[in-house]
Amino acid sequence: MPRHRIPAALLGVALHALPLAAQQAHFPSVPLGGGWQLSAMGQAFPVVTVGAPGGVSGDALSHTGWYLTQPALMAHVASRGHRVVLHTTLNFEGLTQENGELTFGGWGEGFIDKRHPHTLLHELMLSVNAWDVGGGAVSLSAGKGFAPYGTSDPMARPGLKYPTNHHLSQILERWTLNASWLRGGWSLEAGLFGGQEPEGAYDFSNIESFGDSWSARVARRWGAAPSETSWEASLSFASVTEFAHTVEETTRLANAALIRSGPLAGGRVYVMAEASRSFLADHTDFFSILGEMRYDDGRRQPYARLEYAARPEYDREGPAGEDDFFRYDHDADPTGRSRWLIVTAAYAHQVTPNPWSVRPFVEVQFHRVASDEGPSARQIFGGNSFWALTLGARLILGGDPMRMGSYGVLDPMTEMSRTGTAVHVH
């Protein structure tokens, strides 16, 4: 399809889907011949996190961690007309933060109150797109990446520390087959994938469970131009099957989200609200209610997030004060449930423009935790409220990272490349 014939609804999806910075995104592109093109960007964030300053919660969370976190290289190879696209993200956290990153309230893949390193092969998705099908567009995507469920990966959102709901609101690093349909602002995605979570940065074995899990997401978008306010509402469902010590367990997940992005006082504001819940047959259910907001005028970038969530508690592999305090058996059953209220406030300042962007920032979090089942918060942590402070900088080469979690005709990088339009995001 010639560029000038791209439907406004498709353009609206691309423009709305990038809630990251108040300026044009620049992605270095290299022609590969035969109409093929390579676009890429990279990032790495050197940071220090100080937990529970002043010993408010005793020794359990009084830790300091130095990290090179979220180091990633993203590449996008597309044919002429973007009928065939290969989308790749390499994540090097297995090298730079092998023992996890202090993230109080976080859990998953054997880490608790630390965020686990993601797999080296974060995404490798091949998409085949058809742009004129009954007035809409369709695509089929296959490989390793995100199942169509929930909201965008926190790596492509404003805050540094991942929210507690990461394993309730995204299904990532799975071998998946996704189908997408887009027409008139409506989109529908469905995926068939392997439910088993990876157990380390170099674990690719979950391809063996392919086909035992499924997910679906429906969304409606309003607003098409960078100068307009845009909205997106989505609803997702998933059924995820895993094996824990050879016992098959199926978790049902649901997520609802509303996103707004638009101009405000010379910049752009982004607001998201989401609710997620798990439904387990043999264990306690978990939930999260989250709201976040960021303003960006091209230099100043304040951000705030509020989350109230319930998470599982597990037997820890070591006592407080040791690194194993932040580890648990990935296949173990929960031994309790705790409820977390986490308030996050951050401020970043963009010192240099794209494509070489340096953005120093400070992020402060206040946590309050209470136990519903199992040991009390005071028994686990030595207290029920504590702080965390993170200082660092985002180093970005090649433009702001794209929203992550959709492929094919819903991939924002594909749409931006097809339109050739300057994309203004929040």
VOVEXLUM-556037 format. One line per field, with one value per residue: x, y, z of N, C-alpha, C in turn. Coordinates in steps of 0.02 Angstrom, whole numbers, plus 50000, padded with zeros to 5 digits. Example, Ala and Ser with C-alpha at 12.3 -4.5 7.8 and 13.67 -1.06 7.14 Angstrom:
2
n_xx = [50660  50642]
n_yy = [49716  49888]
n_zz = [50390  50354]
ca_xx = [50615  50684]
ca_yy = [49775  49947]
ca_zz = [50390  50357]
c_xx = [50660  50645]
c_yy = [49835  50002]
c_zz = [50390  50394]
//
This chain:
426
n_xx = [50043  50034  50112  50031  49905  49879  49766  49685  49651  49745  49863  49833  49841  49979  50031  49972  50022  50145  50195  50309  50407  50422  50448  50511  50539  50691  50758  50896  50924  50968  50990  50968  50967  50871  50751  50740  50760  50851  50823  50873  50901  50978  51004  51052  51056  51143  51135  51107  51036  50967  50909  50782  50833  50923  50892  50760  50682  50754  50880  50839  50799  50891  50989  51110  51122  51216  51198  51200  51071  50934  51002  50994  50972  50887  50819  50753  50702  50643  50545  50513  50374  50341  50288  50344  50422  50553  50573  50678  50743  50878  50927  51035  51042  51072  51209  51246  51173  51164  51122  51001  50896  50870  50707  50582  50439  50428  50421  50447  50502  50595  50652  50627  50573  50675  50706  50705  50837  50806  50784  50917  50879  50760  50659  50613  50535  50446  50350  50214  50127  49971  49900  49783  49642  49484  49454  49530  49674  49785  49887  50011  50113  50263  50372  50488  50433  50314  50159  49993  49930  49874  49965  50093  50267  50355  50486  50481  50414  50389  50438  50577  50593  50515  50338  50243  50153  50205  50207  50074  50021  50088  50138  50277  50426  50398  50378  50283  50134  50054  49907  49842  49719  49657  49551  49472  49505  49479  49553  49602  49681  49755  49835  49937  50037  50185  50172  50266  50376  50536  50685  50800  50925  50973  50891  50802  50714  50576  50510  50471  50350  50259  50099  50017  49953  49854  49803  49711  49671  49576  49554  49515  49542  49554  49582  49707  49811  49970  49948  49830  49724  49733  49656  49653  49574  49578  49554  49600  49628  49692  49755  49866  49977  50084  50220  50255  50372  50340  50203  50056  49993  49868  49844  49728  49714  49672  49656  49625  49635  49662  49718  49782  49844  49913  49928  49992  50017  50130  50199  50185  50068  50052  49945  49902  49792  49766  49700  49730  49715  49739  49679  49674  49661  49701  49765  49784  49712  49783  49806  49811  49803  49837  49901  49978  50075  50148  50233  50303  50406  50503  50623  50608  50545  50440  50369  50247  50182  50058  50023  49923  49927  49917  50027  50113  50194  50346  50445  50601  50769  50874  50930  50881  50984  51072  51114  51035  50915  50834  50792  50696  50626  50586  50486  50411  50266  50164  50182  50110  50021  50039  49995  50026  50059  50123  50206  50270  50383  50463  50593  50660  50786  50814  50965  51038  50988  50898  50991  51082  51051  51051  50991  50984  50915  50808  50729  50605  50534  50399  50348  50218  50172  50068  50020  49915  49905  50006  50176  50198  50223  50314  50385  50450  50518  50557  50484  50344  50343  50440  50574  50643  50776  50830  50960  51021  51051  50976  51039  51028  51031  50986  50852  50691  50637  50524  50350  50315  50256  50161  50139  50167  50038  50008  50124  50212  50333  50337  50224  50263  50373  50314  50228  50312  50301  50330  50336  50256  50263  50213]
n_yy = [49940  50110  50247  50362  50312  50250  50203  50318  50266  50165  50240  50311  50211  50188  50313  50331  50227  50247  50295  50387  50502  50682  50719  50706  50542  50465  50347  50263  50206  50080  50039  49878  49825  49770  49826  49799  49849  49902  49950  50018  50027  50064  50040  50076  50078  50146  50131  50162  50086  50116  50035  50041  50156  50212  50104  50074  49959  49862  49736  49666  49728  49827  49863  49899  49920  49914  49938  49897  49917  49851  49839  49840  49793  49835  49783  49801  49730  49750  49714  49784  49890  49834  49705  49591  49568  49566  49566  49604  49591  49600  49563  49603  49578  49461  49460  49582  49598  49476  49426  49485  49633  49752  49770  49809  49722  49659  49505  49338  49207  49146  49249  49367  49519  49566  49605  49488  49444  49468  49361  49327  49320  49414  49453  49383  49392  49350  49426  49421  49526  49590  49721  49765  49701  49668  49802  49820  49769  49629  49511  49384  49320  49246  49165  49205  49297  49418  49363  49403  49499  49600  49748  49862  49814  49854  49898  49983  50090  50239  50231  50170  50060  49904  49873  49785  49706  49641  49506  49482  49566  49561  49441  49369  49328  49204  49065  49092  49101  49221  49305  49449  49576  49723  49861  50012  50075  49977  49832  49661  49528  49366  49230  49082  48989  48933  48898  48886  48970  49047  48993  49061  49175  49118  49018  48933  48833  48830  48816  48688  48674  48730  48778  48743  48846  48998  49162  49318  49479  49626  49787  49962  50112  50290  50443  50517  50603  50682  50803  50788  50729  50563  50404  50242  50090  49930  49753  49601  49423  49268  49101  49009  48878  48786  48683  48627  48551  48435  48435  48485  48648  48769  48937  49067  49226  49399  49562  49736  49893  50070  50202  50365  50492  50649  50824  50950  51102  51141  51024  50844  50735  50579  50453  50309  50182  50027  49863  49705  49527  49365  49197  49056  48881  48800  48882  49038  49184  49326  49504  49667  49842  49982  50145  50265  50409  50527  50676  50767  50884  50886  50908  50914  50784  50729  50597  50485  50351  50241  50097  49963  49804  49625  49494  49334  49248  49163  49026  49079  49064  49095  49179  49344  49479  49410  49367  49261  49282  49346  49252  49112  48946  48915  48827  48805  48801  48941  49008  49099  49258  49428  49603  49750  49921  50037  50183  50285  50408  50509  50598  50652  50721  50774  50785  50786  50785  50661  50577  50529  50512  50571  50550  50593  50542  50534  50425  50388  50277  50230  50104  50005  49863  49724  49570  49442  49304  49176  49208  49362  49531  49598  49492  49444  49556  49639  49751  49851  49953  50046  50125  50162  50220  50275  50321  50376  50360  50366  50301  50319  50267  50308  50343  50350  50207  50089  50054  49896  49733  49706  49645  49634  49708  49790  49832  49967  50019  49969  50035  50170  50174  50143  50253  50363  50475  50606  50557  50604  50582  50543]
n_zz = [50000  49955  50040  50060  50067  50186  50311  50422  50546  50567  50575  50689  50788  50791  50830  50954  51026  51088  51227  51280  51266  51247  51107  50938  50883  50843  50740  50695  50532  50415  50248  50176  50053  49911  49953  50088  50259  50403  50568  50726  50905  51063  51241  51412  51589  51714  51888  52064  52204  52360  52497  52623  52702  52846  52922  52949  52936  53001  52972  52861  52738  52723  52615  52487  52315  52166  51996  51821  51738  51640  51513  51342  51171  51029  50878  50713  50573  50412  50267  50102  50108  50228  50240  50285  50438  50555  50723  50854  51018  51122  51285  51414  51550  51616  51619  51679  51797  51872  51995  52018  52044  52169  52212  52297  52346  52225  52132  52067  51955  52040  52114  52246  52311  52240  52069  51941  51823  51650  51506  51390  51255  51230  51143  50988  50855  50712  50590  50476  50373  50316  50233  50173  50198  50187  50220  50332  50428  50446  50534  50562  50685  50747  50863  50994  51128  51180  51241  51184  51294  51428  51481  51418  51422  51571  51546  51440  51488  51591  51732  51832  51926  51923  51933  52062  51997  51885  51845  51838  51745  51624  51502  51459  51363  51307  51196  51061  50960  50876  50824  50741  50719  50645  50634  50600  50724  50816  50886  50887  50966  50974  51054  51055  51160  51251  51420  51522  51631  51601  51687  51709  51642  51526  51488  51374  51363  51372  51254  51240  51301  51218  51160  51265  51327  51319  51260  51247  51182  51175  51106  51102  51017  51018  50934  50832  50788  50828  50893  50957  51092  51143  51172  51246  51275  51347  51361  51431  51431  51495  51497  51582  51586  51689  51748  51906  51997  51923  51932  51855  51839  51816  51785  51781  51708  51712  51642  51640  51562  51546  51448  51427  51324  51284  51230  51342  51417  51336  51329  51342  51417  51497  51552  51642  51695  51773  51807  51875  51892  51961  51946  52034  52049  52157  52248  52337  52265  52175  52156  52075  52076  51985  51952  51848  51799  51688  51644  51509  51441  51348  51412  51556  51657  51756  51857  51923  52021  52085  52172  52226  52288  52296  52334  52315  52451  52489  52554  52599  52537  52618  52770  52834  52784  52705  52534  52487  52548  52460  52370  52310  52292  52130  52089  52200  52309  52360  52526  52592  52589  52548  52562  52471  52473  52368  52338  52215  52162  52042  51955  51805  51699  51539  51469  51350  51177  51075  50944  51041  51198  51362  51522  51676  51835  51981  52092  52208  52326  52430  52539  52606  52694  52727  52803  52742  52748  52822  52884  52976  52915  52995  53051  52936  52878  52981  53003  52945  52854  52738  52644  52481  52383  52227  52120  51964  51786  51626  51481  51314  51149  50990  50995  51080  51173  51102  51133  51204  51168  51072  50904  50725  50630  50735  50790  50847  50794  50666  50610  50624  50539  50417  50394  50394  50471  50588  50752  50894  51064  51233]
ca_xx = [50000  50073  50110  49978  49841  49872  49707  49697  49647  49809  49910  49815  49869  50051  50045  49951  50053  50213  50192  50376  50445  50388  50488  50511  50582  50739  50784  50944  50904  51019  50962  51002  50961  50809  50695  50743  50788  50866  50821  50896  50916  51007  50998  51080  51043  51183  51097  51119  50975  50977  50847  50767  50885  50915  50877  50691  50655  50805  50931  50813  50798  50943  51038  51127  51140  51241  51177  51190  51008  50898  51042  50958  50982  50826  50828  50691  50718  50579  50545  50479  50304  50333  50247  50380  50460  50586  50580  50724  50770  50926  50931  51099  51041  51105  51279  51257  51140  51148  51089  50939  50897  50827  50641  50541  50372  50433  50427  50441  50559  50644  50674  50575  50600  50722  50682  50748  50863  50768  50824  50958  50836  50698  50611  50634  50469  50439  50281  50192  50073  49930  49874  49718  49601  49417  49455  49572  49741  49793  49956  50028  50180  50285  50440  50493  50417  50257  50092  49948  49895  49892  49993  50161  50322  50380  50550  50467  50372  50432  50471  50633  50577  50455  50285  50231  50107  50239  50187  50002  50000  50122  50161  50332  50480  50368  50374  50213  50106  50005  49870  49817  49672  49648  49505  49433  49520  49472  49603  49593  49741  49750  49900  49947  50107  50207  50162  50320  50421  50608  50714  50864  50935  50993  50845  50757  50682  50503  50480  50445  50281  50219  50032  49976  49925  49826  49783  49676  49665  49537  49568  49485  49583  49526  49632  49755  49865  50011  49922  49767  49723  49714  49635  49652  49546  49592  49533  49639  49619  49743  49758  49937  49991  50153  50234  50293  50392  50304  50131  50030  49950  49843  49824  49691  49732  49630  49683  49589  49678  49642  49777  49770  49904  49894  49967  49978  50064  50191  50227  50135  50055  50031  49913  49877  49763  49754  49684  49749  49699  49749  49629  49708  49616  49724  49801  49753  49717  49821  49777  49847  49771  49894  49894  50041  50069  50211  50232  50367  50408  50565  50679  50584  50506  50417  50331  50219  50145  50028  50001  49900  49930  49930  50076  50128  50255  50377  50501  50662  50824  50924  50905  50889  51053  51110  51086  50984  50851  50796  50781  50652  50620  50539  50431  50378  50200  50166  50171  50070  50003  50047  49967  50076  50045  50187  50201  50332  50389  50528  50605  50716  50800  50849  51022  51056  50932  50910  50992  51122  51012  51072  50936  50991  50851  50802  50665  50593  50476  50378  50312  50185  50154  50031  50012  49849  49915  50075  50212  50183  50274  50366  50428  50491  50559  50575  50441  50294  50348  50510  50587  50697  50798  50871  50992  51053  51041  50959  51082  50989  51059  50943  50782  50655  50615  50454  50305  50330  50204  50118  50178  50132  50007  50002  50191  50219  50391  50315  50180  50301  50415  50271  50199  50362  50277  50362  50293  50261  50236  50198]
ca_yy = [50000  50172  50279  50411  50278  50216  50227  50359  50225  50132  50291  50327  50159  50198  50374  50324  50170  50261  50345  50389  50565  50735  50742  50659  50484  50457  50280  50254  50154  50061  49998  49814  49803  49736  49855  49783  49903  49887  50005  49992  50072  50030  50076  50048  50124  50138  50156  50136  50084  50111  50011  50052  50198  50225  50043  50076  49892  49816  49716  49627  49766  49879  49843  49945  49884  49951  49899  49921  49882  49855  49848  49806  49812  49820  49787  49794  49718  49750  49712  49840  49889  49803  49645  49543  49605  49528  49610  49571  49626  49564  49591  49578  49579  49401  49477  49642  49593  49405  49412  49523  49705  49768  49796  49786  49705  49620  49432  49300  49170  49129  49309  49401  49585  49584  49589  49439  49464  49440  49316  49359  49326  49441  49449  49364  49381  49360  49443  49428  49575  49605  49786  49777  49642  49687  49868  49822  49740  49569  49486  49323  49328  49186  49168  49212  49366  49431  49341  49461  49503  49652  49812  49863  49797  49913  49922  50036  50140  50289  50215  50122  49999  49871  49866  49719  49668  49622  49438  49480  49613  49545  49372  49382  49280  49139  49046  49108  49113  49274  49332  49516  49605  49794  49896  50067  50089  49915  49780  49597  49486  49302  49197  49014  48992  48889  48934  48880  49028  49031  48989  49095  49219  49080  48961  48938  48767  48831  48799  48621  48677  48770  48755  48725  48907  49043  49228  49360  49550  49669  49857  50015  50173  50352  50495  50494  50649  50699  50862  50772  50683  50496  50358  50171  50045  49861  49699  49542  49361  49218  49038  48993  48813  48774  48623  48639  48484  48388  48442  48536  48698  48818  49001  49111  49296  49450  49630  49790  49952  50131  50245  50430  50529  50710  50885  50988  51155  51139  50957  50792  50698  50509  50426  50241  50146  49957  49816  49637  49477  49295  49151  48992  48830  48769  48929  49103  49229  49387  49559  49730  49903  50026  50205  50300  50470  50561  50736  50773  50943  50881  50907  50894  50723  50702  50536  50460  50288  50215  50028  49923  49737  49566  49450  49274  49243  49097  49012  49108  49016  49117  49226  49415  49500  49373  49372  49210  49306  49370  49197  49057  48892  48937  48779  48795  48831  48997  48994  49153  49312  49494  49659  49803  49988  50064  50250  50300  50474  50514  50656  50644  50780  50754  50830  50788  50760  50603  50506  50513  50544  50559  50573  50578  50541  50511  50391  50372  50234  50214  50040  49981  49794  49688  49499  49411  49235  49159  49250  49433  49573  49613  49433  49437  49614  49678  49809  49847  50009  50061  50168  50146  50278  50256  50374  50348  50394  50326  50313  50293  50280  50291  50362  50322  50138  50081  50014  49826  49685  49692  49632  49637  49771  49829  49850  50039  50034  49955  50088  50232  50168  50144  50318  50414  50534  50621  50532  50639  50538  50582]
ca_zz = [50000  49956  50106  50067  50073  50250  50345  50481  50606  50577  50598  50758  50831  50799  50868  51024  51061  51109  51280  51310  51273  51211  51051  50884  50893  50789  50740  50641  50485  50366  50195  50170  49985  49894  49989  50160  50300  50473  50616  50790  50960  51121  51304  51474  51644  51775  51945  52132  52245  52432  52526  52694  52732  52917  52958  52972  52939  53024  52924  52805  52676  52725  52565  52433  52255  52109  51938  51752  51729  51577  51452  51288  51101  50993  50806  50675  50502  50376  50194  50071  50126  50294  50238  50327  50488  50609  50780  50901  51076  51164  51352  51442  51623  51642  51629  51720  51863  51877  52059  52024  52060  52225  52192  52353  52324  52165  52139  52005  51927  52091  52150  52283  52332  52187  52003  51908  51757  51595  51464  51338  51197  51257  51088  50920  50827  50640  50574  50407  50378  50257  50252  50142  50205  50208  50250  50391  50421  50486  50536  50598  50712  50782  50890  51066  51145  51223  51224  51182  51359  51476  51462  51391  51466  51608  51520  51392  51521  51622  51795  51829  51963  51897  51982  52089  51954  51823  51825  51830  51692  51562  51492  51414  51354  51291  51125  51051  50893  50887  50767  50756  50672  50659  50589  50627  50794  50854  50874  50921  50963  51007  51053  51081  51181  51304  51482  51571  51637  51602  51754  51709  51584  51467  51484  51317  51358  51375  51189  51246  51325  51171  51144  51323  51356  51269  51284  51199  51202  51131  51124  51063  51020  50992  50926  50781  50773  50886  50927  50988  51148  51121  51225  51230  51325  51329  51406  51414  51469  51480  51534  51581  51617  51706  51788  51967  52021  51879  51941  51810  51869  51768  51814  51738  51719  51680  51647  51608  51564  51511  51438  51396  51306  51248  51244  51403  51436  51297  51329  51337  51477  51488  51612  51633  51752  51756  51860  51855  51942  51946  51973  52041  52076  52220  52290  52345  52208  52185  52118  52075  52050  51974  51912  51839  51759  51674  51602  51473  51397  51309  51458  51622  51652  51820  51851  51986  52015  52146  52162  52283  52259  52337  52302  52354  52491  52484  52598  52571  52539  52666  52820  52821  52784  52655  52466  52476  52574  52403  52324  52331  52243  52078  52083  52265  52320  52407  52597  52620  52544  52578  52525  52466  52448  52347  52309  52179  52132  52008  51912  51759  51659  51478  51461  51279  51136  51034  50958  51100  51251  51431  51564  51747  51869  52049  52103  52278  52337  52497  52539  52666  52681  52779  52786  52744  52767  52834  52931  52973  52884  53045  53055  52876  52862  53040  53005  52892  52807  52723  52587  52435  52343  52169  52081  51905  51722  51567  51423  51259  51083  50934  51004  51137  51163  51081  51173  51192  51185  51014  50844  50661  50613  50796  50812  50834  50752  50597  50586  50617  50480  50357  50383  50385  50507  50652  50804  50958  51115  51293]
c_xx = [50044  50063  50049  49909  49832  49812  49725  49694  49712  49861  49896  49842  49942  50065  50027  49993  50121  50215  50260  50412  50414  50430  50485  50559  50627  50768  50832  50924  50960  50985  51003  51000  50895  50748  50694  50779  50797  50862  50839  50902  50944  50999  51034  51072  51088  51146  51125  51053  50993  50911  50842  50820  50870  50897  50806  50663  50707  50853  50903  50817  50847  51001  51051  51149  51161  51229  51188  51128  50976  50942  51011  50977  50921  50838  50763  50710  50653  50590  50511  50404  50289  50284  50279  50426  50490  50602  50621  50742  50816  50932  50991  51101  51071  51179  51289  51225  51116  51109  51028  50950  50848  50763  50592  50469  50372  50440  50423  50507  50614  50672  50615  50605  50662  50688  50731  50777  50821  50814  50861  50917  50767  50642  50646  50570  50469  50365  50271  50128  50036  49890  49806  49677  49532  49413  49496  49641  49747  49867  49960  50101  50199  50357  50438  50481  50358  50194  50046  49905  49920  49921  50065  50212  50346  50447  50540  50421  50416  50469  50528  50614  50512  50402  50278  50192  50140  50217  50112  49979  50037  50138  50215  50381  50452  50375  50300  50196  50048  49972  49840  49771  49658  49601  49469  49444  49511  49529  49586  49655  49726  49817  49896  50021  50121  50206  50220  50365  50493  50635  50783  50873  50951  50949  50796  50714  50606  50470  50448  50372  50235  50151  49989  49941  49899  49810  49747  49670  49624  49547  49531  49525  49546  49581  49688  49816  49905  49984  49858  49777  49699  49699  49641  49622  49558  49568  49568  49621  49674  49733  49829  49949  50065  50159  50278  50308  50348  50228  50106  49982  49931  49819  49785  49706  49683  49661  49637  49630  49647  49702  49755  49837  49884  49935  49944  50034  50131  50226  50173  50129  50030  50003  49889  49848  49749  49737  49698  49731  49716  49695  49661  49661  49636  49758  49761  49762  49758  49794  49824  49802  49826  49873  49961  50031  50138  50197  50301  50363  50471  50627  50657  50536  50487  50370  50307  50181  50118  50003  49981  49892  49938  49977  50085  50191  50280  50428  50565  50721  50879  50895  50914  50962  51097  51075  51030  50917  50805  50782  50732  50651  50566  50479  50392  50309  50207  50151  50129  50053  50011  50017  50015  50044  50112  50175  50269  50329  50459  50531  50667  50724  50841  50902  51039  50998  50950  50952  51036  51089  51038  51020  50948  50923  50860  50733  50660  50531  50463  50335  50279  50157  50118  50021  49940  49853  49989  50109  50195  50239  50330  50413  50475  50541  50585  50533  50391  50293  50422  50514  50641  50712  50843  50895  51024  51041  51020  51004  51049  51021  51008  50870  50749  50634  50541  50415  50313  50270  50156  50162  50134  50102  49998  50070  50202  50279  50374  50272  50217  50343  50373  50245  50250  50345  50315  50314  50306  50227  50239  50260]
c_yy = [50062  50209  50325  50378  50243  50244  50266  50317  50189  50180  50308  50275  50172  50258  50366  50274  50184  50312  50355  50456  50618  50762  50689  50602  50476  50386  50272  50195  50142  50019  49934  49788  49767  49763  49840  49839  49880  49951  49977  50047  50030  50072  50039  50100  50109  50169  50128  50140  50074  50092  50024  50096  50213  50163  50040  50006  49841  49797  49686  49665  49824  49859  49900  49905  49931  49909  49936  49884  49897  49870  49807  49835  49788  49831  49769  49789  49710  49748  49774  49835  49857  49745  49589  49582  49556  49577  49574  49617  49579  49600  49560  49579  49516  49411  49532  49639  49522  49389  49456  49595  49719  49802  49771  49779  49662  49546  49400  49268  49160  49188  49340  49462  49603  49567  49543  49467  49431  49400  49355  49370  49348  49438  49426  49343  49398  49371  49446  49470  49581  49668  49802  49713  49663  49754  49874  49792  49680  49549  49422  49329  49266  49196  49172  49285  49369  49396  49402  49464  49565  49714  49806  49845  49859  49939  49980  50090  50184  50268  50166  50057  49969  49867  49794  49675  49640  49553  49428  49520  49604  49470  49376  49324  49209  49127  49048  49116  49160  49294  49399  49539  49677  49825  49951  50082  50030  49867  49718  49555  49420  49266  49127  49009  48938  48925  48933  48942  49005  49032  49021  49133  49181  49018  48973  48875  48771  48824  48731  48620  48715  48737  48740  48786  48952  49110  49266  49430  49587  49741  49903  50078  50231  50404  50472  50538  50666  50758  50849  50730  50615  50453  50287  50133  49974  49813  49636  49483  49313  49157  49012  48928  48806  48709  48644  48571  48430  48391  48499  48583  48750  48880  49041  49183  49341  49519  49678  49853  50009  50177  50309  50463  50591  50769  50919  51037  51150  51072  50906  50756  50628  50485  50356  50216  50075  49917  49746  49589  49408  49254  49082  48942  48807  48817  48994  49145  49291  49441  49619  49784  49955  50087  50240  50359  50500  50622  50745  50834  50944  50881  50881  50835  50697  50643  50515  50396  50268  50145  49997  49852  49685  49520  49387  49284  49171  49089  49037  49061  49036  49166  49298  49435  49464  49377  49321  49229  49327  49315  49146  49005  48910  48891  48770  48827  48890  48974  49048  49204  49378  49547  49718  49867  50020  50131  50268  50370  50480  50578  50642  50709  50759  50806  50839  50760  50694  50623  50485  50548  50522  50590  50553  50582  50520  50481  50370  50329  50226  50152  50030  49912  49765  49616  49477  49340  49223  49207  49324  49471  49589  49553  49427  49494  49652  49741  49804  49909  50027  50100  50137  50207  50253  50318  50343  50390  50344  50348  50279  50314  50259  50307  50326  50250  50135  50042  49940  49782  49669  49686  49640  49705  49816  49849  49924  50057  50021  50012  50154  50230  50172  50214  50371  50478  50543  50602  50569  50596  50575  50608]
c_zz = [50000  50022  50113  50075  50140  50287  50407  50545  50620  50603  50670  50807  50843  50843  50941  51062  51089  51165  51313  51314  51228  51154  50997  50899  50832  50793  50681  50597  50434  50312  50186  50098  49973  49929  50063  50197  50372  50513  50684  50841  51017  51183  51360  51528  51704  51834  52010  52170  52318  52464  52600  52728  52805  52956  52984  52981  52961  52968  52860  52738  52676  52680  52517  52373  52200  52046  51872  51728  51661  51517  51395  51221  51062  50918  50770  50601  50464  50301  50167  50086  50193  50292  50278  50374  50539  50665  50834  50958  51114  51230  51388  51518  51654  51654  51680  51789  51873  51941  52071  52044  52116  52200  52243  52331  52261  52180  52070  51984  51978  52130  52186  52318  52292  52121  51968  51844  51703  51549  51410  51275  51222  51205  51024  50884  50752  50624  50499  50409  50311  50274  50222  50143  50231  50242  50313  50376  50468  50484  50575  50619  50752  50806  50966  51084  51192  51197  51225  51245  51396  51444  51440  51444  51504  51583  51471  51421  51565  51685  51786  51863  51937  51952  52006  52040  51891  51799  51826  51769  51627  51561  51439  51411  51346  51216  51107  50976  50903  50821  50787  50700  50694  50608  50627  50700  50840  50837  50915  50911  50999  51001  51083  51098  51233  51371  51530  51571  51629  51673  51757  51644  51520  51458  51426  51311  51357  51307  51192  51268  51277  51158  51204  51354  51301  51302  51228  51227  51150  51154  51077  51073  50988  50987  50881  50773  50836  50925  50964  51051  51124  51183  51199  51289  51302  51382  51383  51459  51449  51523  51526  51619  51628  51745  51846  51999  51989  51889  51897  51847  51817  51806  51762  51757  51683  51692  51610  51615  51524  51508  51404  51382  51267  51267  51308  51416  51401  51296  51318  51403  51459  51555  51596  51699  51730  51818  51834  51911  51916  51978  51974  52075  52145  52267  52294  52283  52227  52139  52119  52045  52044  51933  51907  51791  51748  51630  51571  51428  51354  51351  51527  51615  51721  51808  51920  51972  52084  52131  52228  52257  52313  52299  52345  52396  52488  52540  52565  52583  52588  52715  52799  52828  52735  52587  52455  52507  52517  52351  52354  52276  52193  52072  52148  52266  52367  52478  52630  52567  52581  52532  52529  52440  52432  52312  52279  52152  52102  51968  51870  51719  51598  51461  51388  51238  51102  50974  51016  51159  51319  51477  51637  51782  51942  52058  52176  52284  52412  52494  52607  52651  52741  52756  52793  52771  52779  52883  52922  52938  52932  53054  52996  52869  52923  53047  52949  52847  52798  52658  52542  52394  52288  52134  52020  51843  51670  51509  51363  51193  51030  50943  51060  51123  51146  51133  51154  51210  51128  50952  50782  50648  50674  50824  50797  50791  50678  50570  50578  50554  50416  50343  50367  50421  50572  50708  50869  51010  51181  51328]
//
